[in-house]
Amino acid sequence: MQRREIRYTGRVQGVGFRATARAVARRYDVTGWVRNEPDGSVRMHVQGEPAEIDRCLGELAEVMSRYIDHAASHEAAVVEGDAVFEIRH
């Protein structure tokens, strides 16, 4: 089990990024959340098996590639009891 935090920059707000991230994540065995940040970036936490996370993030990067300039990822602490992937406000 692993958890990753990803910060996306580019034109990632106002383009359906969060809804797309949630739709993509729900196709995989992952949990976590996505939210807009005040600086115009989008932050996402994804938890699951590493291969599942990779597939999820790969699909999201492919679908939203025209909006993403950069994605910075690092490991985060696993959250026990995480059950869904949601949009946070």
MARTOR-323087 format. One line per field, with one value per residue (C-alpha): residue in three letters; x, y, z. Coordinates in steps of 0.1 Angstrom, whole numbers. Example, Ala and Ser with C-alpha at 12.3 -4.5 7.8 and 13.67 -1.06 7.14 Angstrom:
% residues 2
type = (ALA|SER) .
xx = (123|137) .
yy = (-45|-11) .
zz = (78|71) .
This chain:
% residues 89
type = (MET|GLN|ARG|ARG|GLU|ILE|ARG|TYR|THR|GLY|ARG|VAL|GLN|GLY|VAL|GLY|PHE|ARG|ALA|THR|ALA|ARG|ALA|VAL|ALA|ARG|ARG|TYR|ASP|VAL|THR|GLY|TRP|VAL|ARG|ASN|GLU|PRO|ASP|GLY|SER|VAL|ARG|MET|HIS|VAL|GLN|GLY|GLU|PRO|ALA|GLU|ILE|ASP|ARG|CYS|LEU|GLY|GLU|LEU|ALA|GLU|VAL|MET|SER|ARG|TYR|ILE|ASP|HIS|ALA|ALA|SER|HIS|GLU|ALA|ALA|VAL|VAL|GLU|GLY|ASP|ALA|VAL|PHE|GLU|ILE|ARG|HIS) .
xx = (0|13|0|12|7|8|7|-3|4|-6|-42|-56|-84|-117|-113|-130|-97|-111|-142|-120|-95|-124|-139|-105|-97|-130|-120|-91|-87|-75|-87|-79|-89|-83|-88|-80|-53|-53|-22|-40|-25|-44|-33|-42|-36|-39|-36|-35|-11|18|8|-28|-17|6|-22|-46|-21|-10|-46|-52|-20|-30|-66|-56|-22|-31|-38|-8|25|41|33|54|49|62|52|29|18|-8|-42|-59|-96|-96|-125|-133|-118|-135|-133|-125|-133) .
yy = (0|34|70|97|134|151|188|197|231|246|255|229|249|257|229|200|186|176|159|141|130|116|98|83|73|55|31|19|4|36|61|97|132|161|198|232|252|290|294|279|244|212|189|152|123|88|57|20|-5|11|-4|7|42|43|32|58|86|76|77|111|125|112|126|160|164|196|213|200|218|200|173|170|137|124|97|106|88|61|70|41|38|58|44|65|90|124|160|183|220) .
zz = (0|-9|-9|-33|-33|-67|-75|-110|-125|-158|-168|-144|-128|-146|-171|-153|-139|-105|-120|-146|-119|-98|-128|-137|-101|-97|-125|-104|-70|-54|-28|-20|-30|-54|-48|-62|-45|-40|-62|-93|-90|-82|-54|-54|-30|-44|-22|-33|-47|-66|-100|-96|-87|-118|-141|-126|-128|-163|-176|-160|-175|-209|-207|-193|-210|-228|-195|-174|-176|-147|-122|-90|-70|-38|-13|16|47|42|56|74|67|34|15|-16|-40|-36|-47|-18|-16) .
